[in-house]
Amino acid sequence: MFTFTKKMAVLGTLVLSLVASGCSSSPSSGEGQSASDSSEEGKVELKLLHKWPQPQYAPYFEEVIKEFESQNPSITVKVEAVADEPMKDKLRVIMGGGSVPDIMFSWSGEFARKFVRSGAAMDLTEALNADPEWKKGFIPASLQPFVSDGKNYGVPLRFNGKFFVYNKEIFDKHQLQKPKTWEEFLQLLDKLKQAGETPIILGNASPWAAIHYLTGLNQKMVPDDVRAKDYNPGTGEFTDPGYIKALQYLKDLKDKGYFNDNINSSSHDMATQMFFAGKGAMMYVELEEFQEAQKNMQVPFDFFPMPAIPEGKGNQNYITGAPDGFIVSSKTQHPKEAIAFLKFLTSKQNAEKLVKQIGWPSPIVGATNPDTALKQVAEAVEMMKSAEGMAEWLDTDVHAKIADTYLSNIQLLLDGTKSPEEIMQEVQGVAQEVNQEVKQ
């Protein structure tokens, strides 16, 4: 469910393994070929790797695959599912050994771009353009994060956003309204604190949680073209003053006492349980967590996006979040069949089933609606559709070394050990190292 940059740290190594072992091998050697096979005359086997083996998710994929095979008797889909954290190890084994699945899970942003730069991901632009109905079926903001140099290399399955969920009982008790600007947000937080409430619950033992705040703050504070240049491993400088201001905005929330105590030693799961139990007024959570809020909170809840920051130089009509989905191996022997499966998986019928059965927000237009999803989930997806873009998770949208620098420093920022200026000086130094690595 969440982004883990340790995956990113090993991806550079495993992509190099793919290039070394897969791309350099001849077809006759068996190395670097797709893992698909045609064991019987006229039969095609596709190998699919995804990251949802959990019992609440696996049945969905089993049912969809069974229906696809019944409609396409010449194709068999062989599935392997590896959970979120072990996925990096699985990718290392697969790519180092040269047996690459035809279709494999990928996060979007820099994670996917590593596959693209190595030549491991198939260009899907032509396939999408050749079927306008398929392409138009996706919410545009969900396709964009899989685009590299104007070409599309991924198909989204989930469309996830980040929102402040709030306890309506606490808000009503203190006669509070949803804030539209950062100043209104700060006034709201101060009123909650003065009333003896914990304004925001945060569990930052795994620092991606605070990085999600910084994702949106960077996007709002830094001009979009500057941020795009900085997030590119070959051109990043991170010298815009907006980056320091973004860190300061986050630090101020802690310094003013708007978070709960012990944020750096509290896990996200611990924090959600505190929030669900009514021990805080709001929490910054992913859209796919709304289902858990509905199940566990004893009072009604509502939500709002990160408020606009008028002094910010970025587009204020972005939503923090990102899709994830699948890429097709550039080495697949059966590209037509792989694309046919992805079309089936992302059909509106199967997208509605995904929303209803699992509770995930879908990138397919109209699939997430009040009949298939919680009212709040449907409303949030409509909000994401009207957004002008997505601020993709910082820890998967920048080079792994830069992401690690942010992750290793964000707790130090919040406990007062390091200043925003010191952190950005370190980020700038790492960005220069990455520039040189990419250019070599």
C-alpha positions as CSV (number, residue, x, y, z in Angstrom):
1,M,0.0,0.0,0.0
2,F,2.8,2.4,0.8
3,T,6.0,3.5,-1.0
4,F,9.2,2.2,0.3
5,T,12.4,3.7,-1.2
6,K,14.5,0.8,-0.2
7,K,12.9,-0.8,-3.2
8,M,14.3,2.0,-5.3
9,A,17.8,1.6,-3.8
10,V,18.2,-1.9,-5.2
11,L,16.4,-1.2,-8.4
12,G,19.4,0.5,-10.0
13,T,21.4,-2.7,-9.3
14,L,18.8,-5.1,-10.5
15,V,18.2,-3.1,-13.7
16,L,22.0,-3.2,-14.4
17,S,21.7,-6.9,-13.8
18,L,19.0,-7.1,-16.4
19,V,21.1,-5.1,-18.9
20,A,24.1,-7.3,-18.2
21,S,22.5,-10.7,-18.2
22,G,19.3,-10.2,-20.3
23,C,19.9,-7.6,-22.9
24,S,23.4,-8.9,-23.8
25,S,22.2,-12.5,-24.4
26,S,21.1,-14.0,-27.7
27,P,17.7,-15.6,-28.1
28,S,19.3,-19.0,-28.7
29,S,21.0,-18.9,-25.3
30,G,17.7,-18.6,-23.4
31,E,19.1,-15.7,-21.4
32,G,17.2,-12.4,-21.4
33,Q,14.1,-13.9,-23.0
34,S,10.7,-13.4,-21.7
35,A,9.5,-16.0,-19.2
36,S,6.5,-16.7,-21.4
37,D,6.4,-20.0,-23.2
38,S,4.4,-21.9,-25.7
39,S,4.4,-25.4,-24.3
40,E,1.8,-26.7,-26.7
41,E,1.3,-26.0,-30.4
42,G,-0.7,-22.8,-30.7
43,K,-0.8,-22.2,-26.9
44,V,0.7,-19.1,-25.3
45,E,1.8,-18.9,-21.7
46,L,2.1,-15.4,-20.2
47,K,3.9,-14.9,-16.9
48,L,2.5,-12.2,-14.6
49,L,4.2,-10.9,-11.5
50,H,2.2,-8.7,-9.1
51,K,2.6,-7.7,-5.5
52,W,-0.8,-8.7,-3.9
53,P,-0.6,-12.2,-2.5
54,Q,-2.8,-11.3,0.5
55,P,-6.0,-13.3,0.9
56,Q,-8.1,-10.2,0.6
57,Y,-6.6,-9.4,-2.8
58,A,-5.6,-12.6,-4.4
59,P,-9.2,-13.8,-5.3
60,Y,-9.8,-10.8,-7.5
61,F,-6.8,-11.6,-9.7
62,E,-7.7,-15.3,-9.8
63,E,-11.2,-14.5,-10.9
64,V,-10.1,-12.0,-13.6
65,I,-7.5,-14.4,-15.0
66,K,-9.9,-17.3,-15.0
67,E,-12.4,-15.3,-17.0
68,F,-9.7,-14.0,-19.4
69,E,-8.5,-17.6,-20.1
70,S,-12.0,-18.7,-20.7
71,Q,-12.4,-16.0,-23.3
72,N,-9.0,-16.7,-24.8
73,P,-8.5,-20.4,-24.7
74,S,-5.2,-20.2,-26.5
75,I,-3.6,-18.2,-23.6
76,T,-2.7,-19.3,-20.2
77,V,-1.6,-16.8,-17.5
78,K,0.8,-18.1,-14.9
79,V,0.8,-15.8,-11.9
80,E,3.4,-15.2,-9.2
81,A,2.5,-12.8,-6.4
82,V,5.1,-11.3,-4.1
83,A,4.3,-9.0,-1.2
84,D,5.3,-5.3,-1.1
85,E,8.6,-5.5,0.7
86,P,10.0,-8.8,-0.8
87,M,9.3,-7.5,-4.3
88,K,12.8,-5.9,-4.6
89,D,14.5,-9.3,-3.8
90,K,12.2,-11.1,-6.3
91,L,13.1,-8.6,-9.0
92,R,16.8,-9.1,-8.4
93,V,16.5,-12.8,-8.7
94,I,14.4,-12.6,-11.8
95,M,16.4,-10.1,-13.6
96,G,19.8,-11.5,-12.5
97,G,18.7,-14.9,-13.8
98,G,17.4,-13.6,-17.1
99,S,13.9,-15.1,-16.8
100,V,11.8,-12.0,-17.1
101,P,8.0,-12.0,-16.6
102,D,6.0,-10.8,-19.6
103,I,4.0,-8.5,-17.4
104,M,5.3,-7.2,-14.1
105,F,4.2,-4.8,-11.4
106,S,5.8,-1.3,-11.2
107,W,5.4,1.8,-9.3
108,S,5.2,4.9,-11.4
109,G,7.7,7.9,-11.5
110,E,11.4,7.3,-11.3
111,F,10.9,3.6,-10.3
112,A,9.3,3.0,-13.8
113,R,11.8,5.3,-15.6
114,K,14.7,3.1,-14.5
115,F,13.1,0.3,-16.4
116,V,12.6,2.6,-19.4
117,R,16.2,3.9,-19.4
118,S,17.6,0.3,-19.3
119,G,15.5,-0.7,-22.2
120,A,13.6,-3.3,-20.1
121,A,10.1,-1.8,-20.6
122,M,8.1,-2.0,-23.8
123,D,6.8,1.2,-25.3
124,L,3.0,1.0,-25.1
125,T,2.3,4.3,-26.9
126,E,1.4,2.7,-30.2
127,A,-0.9,0.1,-28.5
128,L,-2.7,2.9,-26.6
129,N,-3.1,5.1,-29.6
130,A,-4.3,2.2,-31.8
131,D,-7.2,1.7,-29.4
132,P,-8.6,5.2,-28.6
133,E,-11.4,3.7,-26.5
134,W,-8.9,2.0,-24.2
135,K,-6.8,5.1,-23.9
136,K,-9.7,7.4,-23.3
137,G,-11.0,5.0,-20.6
138,F,-8.2,6.1,-18.3
139,I,-8.3,9.2,-16.2
140,P,-5.5,11.3,-17.9
141,A,-3.7,12.1,-14.6
142,S,-3.3,8.3,-14.1
143,L,-1.5,7.7,-17.4
144,Q,0.9,10.6,-17.2
145,P,3.1,9.3,-14.3
146,F,4.1,6.3,-16.6
147,V,5.1,8.6,-19.4
148,S,8.8,9.1,-20.2
149,D,10.0,11.4,-23.0
150,G,6.5,11.6,-24.4
151,K,6.0,7.9,-24.6
152,N,3.9,5.7,-22.3
153,Y,5.5,2.6,-20.7
154,G,3.0,1.6,-18.1
155,V,-0.7,0.8,-17.6
156,P,-2.2,1.9,-14.2
157,L,-4.3,-0.4,-12.1
158,R,-4.8,1.7,-9.0
159,F,-5.1,5.4,-8.7
160,N,-4.1,6.6,-5.2
161,G,-4.2,10.0,-3.7
162,K,-3.4,11.6,-0.3
163,F,-5.9,13.5,1.8
164,F,-6.4,14.8,5.3
165,V,-9.2,12.7,6.8
166,Y,-10.8,14.3,9.7
167,N,-13.1,13.3,12.6
168,K,-16.4,15.1,11.9
169,E,-17.5,14.8,15.6
170,I,-14.4,16.8,16.7
171,F,-14.8,19.3,13.9
172,D,-18.4,19.8,14.7
173,K,-17.7,20.1,18.4
174,H,-15.4,23.1,17.7
175,Q,-17.4,24.5,14.8
176,L,-14.6,24.0,12.3
177,Q,-14.8,24.0,8.5
178,K,-12.5,22.5,5.8
179,P,-9.6,24.8,5.1
180,K,-8.9,26.0,1.5
181,T,-5.6,27.8,2.1
182,W,-2.6,27.0,4.3
183,E,-3.3,30.0,6.5
184,E,-6.8,28.7,7.2
185,F,-5.3,25.3,7.8
186,L,-2.9,26.8,10.4
187,Q,-5.7,28.7,12.1
188,L,-7.7,25.5,12.3
189,L,-4.8,23.6,13.8
190,D,-4.3,26.3,16.4
191,K,-7.9,26.3,17.4
192,L,-7.8,22.5,17.9
193,K,-4.6,22.7,20.0
194,Q,-6.0,25.5,22.2
195,A,-9.1,23.3,22.7
196,G,-7.0,20.5,24.1
197,E,-7.2,18.3,21.0
198,T,-4.3,16.7,19.1
199,P,-4.7,18.3,15.7
200,I,-2.8,15.8,13.5
201,I,-1.8,12.2,14.1
202,L,1.5,11.1,12.5
203,G,3.5,7.9,12.7
204,N,6.9,8.5,11.2
205,A,8.9,5.5,12.4
206,S,9.1,4.7,8.7
207,P,9.9,8.1,7.3
208,W,7.9,7.8,4.0
209,A,5.0,9.1,6.1
210,A,6.6,12.5,6.5
211,I,8.0,12.4,3.0
212,H,4.4,12.3,1.8
213,Y,3.9,15.7,3.4
214,L,7.0,16.9,1.7
215,T,5.9,15.5,-1.6
216,G,3.0,18.0,-1.7
217,L,4.9,20.8,-0.1
218,N,7.7,20.6,-2.7
219,Q,5.1,20.6,-5.5
220,K,3.3,23.6,-4.2
221,M,6.4,25.7,-3.3
222,V,8.6,25.0,-6.4
223,P,7.7,26.0,-10.0
224,D,6.7,22.9,-11.9
225,D,9.3,23.2,-14.6
226,V,12.1,23.7,-12.0
227,R,10.9,20.7,-10.0
228,A,10.7,18.5,-13.2
229,K,14.3,19.5,-14.0
230,D,15.5,18.8,-10.5
231,Y,13.8,15.4,-10.2
232,N,15.5,14.3,-13.5
233,P,18.7,12.5,-12.3
234,G,20.8,14.0,-15.1
235,T,19.8,17.7,-14.4
236,G,18.9,18.0,-10.8
237,E,20.3,20.9,-8.7
238,F,17.7,21.5,-5.9
239,T,18.8,25.1,-5.4
240,D,15.3,26.7,-5.6
241,P,14.5,28.4,-2.3
242,G,11.1,26.7,-2.4
243,Y,12.7,23.4,-1.2
244,I,13.9,25.0,2.0
245,K,10.5,26.6,2.5
246,A,8.8,23.3,2.0
247,L,10.9,21.7,4.8
248,Q,10.3,24.7,7.0
249,Y,6.5,24.4,6.6
250,L,6.7,20.8,7.7
251,K,9.0,21.6,10.6
252,D,6.7,24.4,11.8
253,L,3.8,21.9,12.1
254,K,6.0,19.9,14.6
255,D,7.5,23.0,16.4
256,K,4.0,24.5,17.0
257,G,2.8,21.3,18.6
258,Y,0.3,20.3,16.0
259,F,1.4,16.6,15.8
260,N,1.1,13.9,18.5
261,D,4.1,13.1,20.7
262,N,6.8,10.6,19.7
263,I,6.1,10.8,16.0
264,N,9.4,9.3,15.0
265,S,9.0,6.3,17.2
266,S,5.3,5.6,16.2
267,S,4.6,3.5,13.2
268,H,1.9,4.4,10.7
269,D,-0.2,1.5,11.8
270,M,0.0,2.7,15.5
271,A,-0.9,6.2,14.3
272,T,-3.9,5.0,12.3
273,Q,-5.2,3.1,15.3
274,M,-4.9,6.2,17.5
275,F,-6.8,8.2,14.9
276,F,-9.5,5.6,14.5
277,A,-9.9,5.6,18.3
278,G,-10.6,9.3,18.3
279,K,-7.4,10.4,19.8
280,G,-6.7,13.1,17.1
281,A,-8.7,15.4,14.9
282,M,-7.2,14.4,11.6
283,M,-4.6,12.3,9.7
284,Y,-2.9,12.5,6.3
285,V,-3.8,9.2,4.7
286,E,-3.9,7.5,1.3
287,L,-7.2,7.1,-0.5
288,E,-7.1,3.4,-0.3
289,E,-7.1,3.7,3.5
290,F,-10.6,5.3,3.5
291,Q,-12.1,1.8,3.6
292,E,-10.2,1.1,6.9
293,A,-11.4,4.4,8.3
294,Q,-15.0,3.5,7.5
295,K,-14.6,0.1,9.1
296,N,-12.8,1.2,12.3
297,M,-14.0,4.7,13.2
298,Q,-17.0,5.0,15.5
299,V,-17.9,8.4,14.1
300,P,-18.4,9.9,10.6
301,F,-15.4,11.2,8.7
302,D,-14.7,13.5,5.8
303,F,-11.6,14.7,4.0
304,F,-9.9,17.6,2.2
305,P,-6.7,17.8,0.1
306,M,-3.5,19.6,1.2
307,P,-4.6,23.3,1.1
308,A,-3.3,25.8,-1.4
309,I,-0.2,27.9,-0.4
310,P,-0.7,31.3,-2.1
311,E,3.0,32.2,-1.8
312,G,4.0,28.9,-3.5
313,K,5.3,28.9,-7.1
314,G,3.9,25.5,-8.0
315,N,0.5,24.7,-9.4
316,Q,-1.9,24.7,-6.5
317,N,-4.4,22.5,-8.2
318,Y,-2.4,19.3,-7.9
319,I,-3.2,16.3,-5.7
320,T,-0.5,14.3,-4.0
321,G,-0.5,10.7,-5.0
322,A,0.4,8.4,-7.9
323,P,-0.9,5.4,-9.7
324,D,0.8,2.0,-9.8
325,G,0.3,-0.8,-12.3
326,F,2.1,-2.9,-14.8
327,I,4.8,-2.7,-17.4
328,V,5.4,-5.2,-20.3
329,S,8.8,-6.6,-20.7
330,S,10.6,-5.4,-23.8
331,K,11.8,-9.1,-24.2
332,T,8.3,-10.6,-24.2
333,Q,7.8,-13.1,-27.1
334,H,4.0,-12.4,-26.9
335,P,3.4,-8.6,-26.9
336,K,0.0,-8.8,-28.5
337,E,-1.2,-11.3,-25.9
338,A,0.3,-9.3,-23.0
339,I,-1.5,-6.1,-24.2
340,A,-4.7,-8.1,-24.6
341,F,-4.5,-9.1,-21.0
342,L,-3.9,-5.6,-19.8
343,K,-6.8,-4.4,-21.8
344,F,-9.0,-7.0,-20.2
345,L,-7.7,-6.3,-16.7
346,T,-8.4,-2.6,-17.1
347,S,-11.8,-2.9,-18.7
348,K,-14.5,-0.9,-17.0
349,Q,-16.2,-4.1,-15.9
350,N,-13.1,-5.4,-14.2
351,A,-12.3,-2.0,-12.8
352,E,-15.7,-1.7,-11.2
353,K,-15.2,-5.2,-9.8
354,L,-11.8,-4.1,-8.3
355,V,-13.4,-1.1,-6.6
356,K,-16.3,-3.1,-5.2
357,Q,-14.5,-6.2,-4.3
358,I,-11.2,-4.8,-2.9
359,G,-12.0,-1.2,-2.3
360,W,-9.2,0.3,-4.4
361,P,-9.8,3.5,-6.3
362,S,-9.6,2.8,-10.1
363,P,-8.0,4.9,-12.8
364,I,-10.8,3.9,-15.2
365,V,-13.3,6.7,-15.9
366,G,-16.6,6.0,-14.1
367,A,-15.5,2.8,-12.3
368,T,-15.2,4.4,-8.9
369,N,-18.7,5.7,-8.2
370,P,-21.2,5.7,-5.3
371,D,-22.5,2.2,-6.4
372,T,-19.1,0.6,-6.3
373,A,-17.2,2.6,-3.6
374,L,-17.6,4.5,-0.4
375,K,-19.1,7.9,-0.9
376,Q,-15.9,9.6,0.2
377,V,-13.8,7.5,-2.1
378,A,-16.0,8.3,-5.1
379,E,-15.8,12.0,-4.2
380,A,-12.0,11.9,-3.9
381,V,-11.6,10.3,-7.3
382,E,-13.7,13.0,-8.8
383,M,-11.5,15.6,-7.1
384,M,-8.4,13.8,-8.6
385,K,-10.0,13.8,-12.0
386,S,-10.5,17.6,-11.9
387,A,-6.9,18.2,-10.6
388,E,-4.4,19.5,-13.1
389,G,-1.8,16.9,-12.2
390,M,-0.4,14.6,-9.6
391,A,2.5,15.3,-7.2
392,E,4.0,11.8,-7.3
393,W,5.5,10.3,-4.1
394,L,8.9,12.0,-3.6
395,D,10.6,8.8,-2.6
396,T,9.7,7.1,-5.9
397,D,9.9,10.2,-8.1
398,V,13.6,11.1,-7.6
399,H,16.8,9.1,-7.9
400,A,17.2,6.6,-5.2
401,K,20.2,8.3,-3.7
402,I,18.4,11.6,-3.4
403,A,15.3,9.8,-2.0
404,D,17.5,8.1,0.6
405,T,19.0,11.5,1.6
406,Y,15.6,13.0,2.1
407,L,14.4,9.9,4.0
408,S,17.5,9.7,6.3
409,N,17.1,13.4,7.2
410,I,13.3,13.9,7.6
411,Q,13.3,12.5,11.1
412,L,16.3,14.7,12.0
413,L,14.3,17.7,10.7
414,L,11.3,16.8,12.9
415,D,13.4,16.2,16.1
416,G,15.3,19.5,15.6
417,T,18.7,17.9,14.9
418,K,19.0,19.3,11.4
419,S,17.8,22.5,9.8
420,P,16.1,22.8,6.4
421,E,19.2,24.6,5.0
422,E,21.5,21.8,6.2
423,I,19.3,19.1,4.6
424,M,19.1,20.9,1.3
425,Q,22.8,21.4,1.2
426,E,23.2,17.7,1.6
427,V,20.6,17.0,-1.1
428,Q,22.3,19.4,-3.5
429,G,25.6,17.5,-3.0
430,V,24.1,14.2,-3.7
431,A,22.3,15.6,-6.8
432,Q,25.7,16.6,-8.2
433,E,27.0,13.1,-7.6
434,V,23.9,11.6,-9.4
435,N,24.4,14.0,-12.3
436,Q,27.9,12.7,-12.8
437,E,26.8,9.1,-12.5
438,V,24.1,9.5,-15.1
439,K,26.4,11.3,-17.5
440,Q,29.2,8.6,-17.3
